[in-house]
Amino acid sequence: MAGVKKEQKVDLEHIKPEEEVKYEIASELGYLDKVMATGWKSLTAKESGRIGGIMTKRKRESIKKEN
C-alpha cells in the first residue's frame, strides 16, 4: 500500500531532547506502555492534548527560569 509508514521501534536511550520530554510526560500520565506498543497514533485526542499542554507549560516555565 502506498503512503503507509511502518512503525519503528523506539530506542528510549537515543532520542532527541525534545522527544525525551514527550516520552517522560507520557510515562508520568501512564500512556507510555500504550505508545510503545502501538505508537503515538493510538492515543486519543484528549490524551495527546494533555501531553501537548504539559509540554507547553514546562517550556514556558523553563523560559521564565532563564530570564
C-alpha positions as CSV (number, residue, x, y, z in Angstrom):
1,M,0.0,0.0,0.0
2,A,1.4,3.4,-1.0
3,G,1.8,6.0,1.7
4,V,1.7,3.7,4.7
5,K,4.5,4.2,7.1
6,K,5.8,1.2,9.1
7,E,6.0,1.7,12.8
8,Q,9.6,1.7,14.0
9,K,10.6,0.6,17.5
10,V,11.8,3.5,19.6
11,D,15.1,3.3,21.5
12,L,14.5,5.4,24.6
13,E,18.2,5.7,25.2
14,H,18.8,7.5,21.8
15,I,16.1,10.1,21.4
16,K,16.2,13.9,20.9
17,P,15.9,16.1,24.0
18,E,12.5,17.5,22.9
19,E,11.3,13.9,22.2
20,E,12.6,12.9,25.6
21,V,10.2,15.4,27.3
22,K,7.3,13.9,25.4
23,Y,8.1,10.4,26.4
24,E,8.7,11.5,30.0
25,I,5.2,13.1,30.2
26,A,3.6,10.1,28.6
27,S,5.2,7.9,31.2
28,E,4.1,10.2,34.1
29,L,0.5,10.0,32.7
30,G,0.6,6.2,32.3
31,Y,0.5,6.3,28.5
32,L,4.0,5.1,27.8
33,D,3.1,1.4,27.5
34,K,0.3,2.2,25.1
35,V,2.7,4.4,23.0
36,M,5.4,1.8,22.9
37,A,3.0,-1.0,22.0
38,T,1.0,0.7,19.2
39,G,2.6,4.2,18.6
40,W,1.5,7.7,19.2
41,K,-1.4,7.4,16.8
42,S,-3.1,5.1,19.3
43,L,-3.6,7.9,21.8
44,T,-7.0,9.7,21.9
45,A,-7.2,13.4,21.1
46,K,-7.7,14.1,24.8
47,E,-4.6,12.1,25.7
48,S,-2.4,13.8,23.1
49,G,-3.8,17.2,24.1
50,R,-2.9,16.6,27.7
51,I,0.7,15.7,26.7
52,G,1.0,18.8,24.5
53,G,-0.5,21.0,27.2
54,I,2.0,19.8,29.8
55,M,4.9,20.2,27.3
56,T,3.9,23.8,26.6
57,K,3.6,24.5,30.3
58,R,7.0,23.1,31.1
59,K,8.5,25.0,28.2
60,R,7.1,28.3,29.5
61,E,8.3,27.6,33.0
62,S,11.9,26.9,31.7
63,I,11.9,30.1,29.8
64,K,10.8,32.1,32.9
65,K,13.6,30.5,34.9
66,E,16.2,31.5,32.3
67,N,15.1,35.2,32.4
